[in-house]
Amino acid sequence: MPAFAARAALPLSPATLLVPGPDDGAHERWSARLAAFLSRGATAAAMAVARVERKVLGGPDGVTAANRFSALVEPDGRTSLVLSGGAAQARLVGDPRARFDAAGWLPVCAAEGLAVVAGRVPLPAASGGGVVRVAVWGAGSPAATALCGLGMMGLHAVPVTGLAPLQAEAALMEGSVDVVLLHGPDVPARLSALDAQPWFTLDAAGARDAALPDVPCMSELASGPTVLRAAVQAAAAAARLHAALVLPALTPAERVASWRAAVARWSEEEARVAAAAGMRVLTGAEAAPLLSAALAPPTEAALAYRDWLQQRFNWRAS
């Protein structure tokens, strides 16, 4: 029997998605839809796998899953990672937990959402002189990026720390903070529920968001050192990245192509779900710029952002 025929006769093994937790969290639900599509008979056969299984690891920031993927995965195209924006943010700020090396990771698709800095009243003028209270979970959180951007606009912004996203939104409604960062799923609906005024979007590419064309992007309003602006754009990319499906570096080209072809078909279904949540699906090469901005900012930009965090929050990077 020819060698290729012998290989074809072997039973197919499953593929695995490593997914940030918790069970029934946002990333787990996203990956469940993806795995269900990829496990369909014809699609799985085209990918040369029996089915696609999921393994949920760690918490929603995705650092545990990314660490495991980096340390243990072979580049055979049978294991992929659902990368969260939180893991990219942790790597940017030098969080000592983020030990993964993302060099060469290959994007298959991504879900991109909005990242909007919103307030109880319209954006004040820099010359107003008042204090702007910004809800921030901690130095390593995406909301710190909003604080940095407001400072680059000449506003006297001060953090109100220890507020997780839902707590921040409640604080905005109560009036104990003036501004929050909204990112992830359902941003348009959350803006409406809060009756909040969008001040500006965090942008990774220096352009307004098509979903909010009348809202300026941060690049239009901020000034200051070029290297710090580049750093904030990297942080903005991490905030906008809801999830990305990536394969290890050095995965054979034909395996990458089969994953991308299968996911391109899934994206037609997922586009409706994503649009309802205020997000969009990026496939293949479309996802590469967002992933590169979040995972591979210029070294000097990452160092500038960490220096700013150290000065503002006494943050110690690894």
C-alpha positions in Angstrom: 0.0 0.0 0.0 1.4 3.4 -0.9 2.5 5.5 2.1 -0.1 8.2 1.5 -2.9 5.6 1.4 -1.7 4.1 4.7 -1.8 7.5 6.3 -5.3 8.1 5.0 -6.5 4.9 6.5 -5.3 5.9 10.0 -8.1 7.2 12.3 -8.1 10.9 12.7 -7.3 12.5 16.0 -9.1 15.5 17.5 -7.8 19.1 17.4 -7.8 21.1 20.6 -8.6 24.7 21.4 -7.0 26.1 24.6 -9.5 28.5 26.0 -9.4 31.1 28.8 -11.9 30.4 31.6 -14.2 30.4 33.3 -16.7 27.8 32.2 -19.5 29.7 30.5 -17.4 32.8 30.3 -17.3 35.0 27.2 -14.3 33.3 25.7 -15.7 29.8 26.4 -19.0 30.7 24.7 -17.1 32.2 21.7 -15.0 29.1 21.4 -18.0 26.8 21.8 -19.6 28.2 18.6 -16.3 27.9 16.7 -15.6 24.4 17.9 -19.2 23.2 17.0 -18.8 24.5 13.5 -15.3 23.1 13.0 -16.5 19.7 14.3 -19.0 19.3 11.5 -18.3 16.2 9.4 -17.2 17.8 6.1 -15.3 20.7 7.8 -13.5 18.4 10.2 -12.5 16.0 7.4 -11.2 18.9 5.3 -9.0 19.9 8.3 -7.9 16.2 8.7 -9.2 16.1 12.3 -11.8 13.9 13.9 -13.4 16.8 15.7 -12.4 20.0 17.6 -12.4 19.8 21.4 -11.9 22.6 24.0 -9.8 22.7 27.1 -10.6 25.6 29.5 -7.7 26.9 31.4 -7.3 29.7 34.0 -9.2 32.9 34.2 -10.6 35.4 31.7 -7.4 37.4 31.3 -6.1 34.4 29.3 -2.6 34.5 30.7 -2.7 30.9 32.0 -3.9 29.6 28.6 -1.3 31.6 26.7 1.5 30.4 29.0 0.4 26.7 28.5 0.2 27.2 24.8 3.7 28.7 24.6 5.3 26.1 26.8 3.8 22.8 25.6 2.4 23.0 22.1 4.0 21.4 19.1 3.6 23.2 15.8 1.6 20.3 14.2 -1.6 22.3 13.6 -3.6 20.2 16.1 -3.6 22.6 19.0 -4.6 26.3 18.8 -5.1 29.0 21.4 -8.0 31.4 22.0 -5.9 34.4 22.8 -7.6 37.1 24.9 -6.9 40.8 24.8 -6.2 40.6 28.5 -3.2 38.3 27.9 -1.8 40.8 25.3 -2.3 43.6 27.8 -0.5 41.7 30.5 2.5 41.1 28.2 2.6 44.8 27.2 2.8 46.0 30.8 5.3 43.4 31.8 3.1 41.5 34.2 5.3 38.8 35.7 2.6 36.2 35.2 2.8 36.6 31.4 5.7 34.3 30.6 4.6 33.3 27.1 6.6 34.0 24.0 4.2 35.1 21.2 6.8 35.5 18.5 5.6 34.0 15.2 2.1 33.0 16.4 -0.1 32.7 13.3 -3.6 34.3 13.4 -6.5 32.3 12.1 -9.2 34.8 13.0 -10.1 37.4 15.6 -13.1 39.1 17.2 -12.6 42.8 17.5 -14.8 45.1 19.5 -15.1 48.7 20.4 -13.0 50.4 23.1 -14.8 53.7 24.1 -13.9 56.2 26.8 -17.2 57.6 28.0 -18.3 60.1 30.5 -21.4 61.4 32.4 -21.2 64.7 30.5 -19.5 65.7 27.2 -15.7 65.7 27.0 -14.5 68.9 28.8 -12.0 71.3 27.3 -8.4 70.9 28.4 -8.5 74.5 29.7 -11.4 73.8 32.0 -9.1 73.0 35.0 -11.4 70.5 36.7 -10.5 67.1 37.9 -11.7 64.1 35.9 -12.1 60.9 38.0 -11.4 57.8 35.9 -12.5 54.3 37.0 -9.5 52.0 36.9 -9.2 48.4 38.2 -5.4 48.6 38.5 -2.2 49.6 36.7 -2.3 46.6 34.4 -5.9 47.1 33.3 -7.0 48.6 30.0 -8.6 51.5 31.8 -5.2 52.8 32.7 -4.8 53.5 29.0 -7.8 55.8 29.1 -6.1 57.6 32.0 -2.9 58.0 30.0 -4.8 59.3 26.9 -6.7 61.9 29.0 -3.5 63.2 30.4 -2.0 63.5 26.9 -5.0 65.6 26.1 -4.1 68.1 28.8 -6.9 67.0 31.2 -6.3 66.6 35.0 -7.3 62.9 35.2 -7.0 61.0 38.4 -7.6 57.3 38.9 -10.3 55.8 41.2 -8.7 52.4 41.6 -10.1 48.9 42.5 -13.2 49.1 40.2 -13.8 46.1 38.1 -15.7 46.8 34.8 -19.2 46.3 36.2 -18.4 48.2 39.4 -17.0 51.0 37.2 -20.2 51.3 35.2 -22.2 51.3 38.5 -19.9 54.1 39.8 -20.5 56.1 36.7 -24.3 55.9 37.2 -23.9 56.8 40.8 -21.7 59.8 40.0 -18.6 58.6 42.0 -16.5 58.6 38.9 -16.7 60.8 35.8 -15.4 58.5 33.1 -15.1 54.8 32.3 -13.6 52.7 29.6 -16.1 50.4 27.9 -14.7 47.5 25.8 -15.6 44.0 24.9 -19.0 42.8 23.9 -22.1 44.9 23.8 -20.5 48.3 24.0 -23.2 50.2 22.1 -25.9 48.7 24.3 -23.9 49.5 27.5 -23.4 53.1 26.3 -27.1 53.4 25.9 -28.0 51.8 29.3 -25.6 54.1 31.1 -26.8 57.2 29.1 -23.1 57.9 28.8 -21.5 60.3 26.3 -18.7 58.8 24.2 -15.7 61.0 24.5 -13.3 59.1 22.1 -12.4 55.7 21.0 -9.1 53.9 21.6 -7.7 53.3 18.2 -4.9 51.0 17.1 -4.5 52.5 13.6 -5.0 56.2 13.9 -8.5 56.1 12.4 -12.1 56.5 13.6 -14.2 53.5 14.2 -16.7 52.7 11.5 -19.3 51.8 14.1 -19.0 55.3 15.7 -18.0 57.6 12.8 -19.0 60.8 14.7 -16.8 60.0 17.7 -13.1 61.1 17.5 -10.4 58.6 18.0 -7.7 59.2 20.6 -5.0 59.9 18.0 -7.0 63.0 16.9 -7.0 64.5 20.4 -3.8 63.4 22.1 -0.4 65.0 21.9 2.8 64.2 23.6 5.8 62.0 22.9 5.5 59.9 19.8 6.8 56.8 21.6 4.1 57.1 24.3 1.4 57.6 21.7 2.6 54.4 20.0 2.5 52.6 23.4 -1.1 53.7 23.9 -2.1 52.4 20.5 -0.6 49.0 21.4 -2.7 49.1 24.6 -5.7 50.1 22.5 -5.3 47.1 20.3 -5.3 44.8 23.3 -8.4 46.5 24.6 -10.2 46.0 21.3 -9.1 42.4 20.9 -11.9 40.3 22.4 -10.4 37.0 21.2 -8.1 35.6 18.5 -7.5 32.1 17.3 -3.8 31.5 16.8 -1.6 28.6 15.8 2.0 28.1 17.0 4.9 29.5 15.1 6.3 27.1 12.4 2.9 25.4 11.9 3.1 23.9 8.3 1.6 26.2 5.7 -1.0 23.7 4.5 -2.3 23.3 8.1 -2.6 27.0 8.5 -4.4 27.2 5.2 -6.9 24.5 6.2 -7.7 26.2 9.5 -8.2 29.6 7.8 -10.4 28.1 5.0 -12.6 26.4 7.6 -12.9 29.5 9.8 -13.6 31.7 6.8 -16.8 29.7 6.4 -17.6 29.9 10.1 -17.2 33.7 10.0 -20.2 34.0 7.7 -22.3 32.6 10.5 -20.5 34.4 13.3 -20.7 37.8 11.6 -24.4 38.1 12.6 -23.7 37.2 16.2 -20.7 39.5 16.4 -22.6 42.5 14.9 -25.4 42.1 17.4 -22.7 42.4 20.2 -21.1 45.4 18.5 -18.1 43.4 17.3 -16.7 42.2 14.0 -14.9 39.0 12.8 -11.5 39.3 11.2 -10.3 36.3 9.3 -6.8 35.3 8.2 -4.6 38.2 7.1 -7.3 40.7 8.2 -6.6 39.7 11.8 -2.8 40.1 11.5 -2.5 43.9 12.0 -4.6 43.9 15.2 -2.7 40.9 16.6 0.7 42.5 15.7 -0.3 45.8 17.3 -1.3 44.1 20.5 1.4 41.5 20.8 4.4 43.1 19.1 4.6 46.8 19.8 8.0 48.5 19.3 10.2 47.7 22.3 10.7 51.4 23.1 6.9 51.9 23.1 6.3 49.1 25.6 9.1 50.5 27.8 7.6 54.0 27.6 4.2 52.7 28.7 5.8 50.8 31.6 7.7 53.9 32.7 4.5 55.9 32.7 2.8 53.2 34.8 5.6 53.2 37.2 5.4 57.0 37.6 1.6 57.0 37.9 0.9 53.8 39.8 4.3 52.8 41.2 4.0 49.7 38.9 6.9 47.3 38.8 7.2 45.4 35.5 8.9 42.0 35.4 
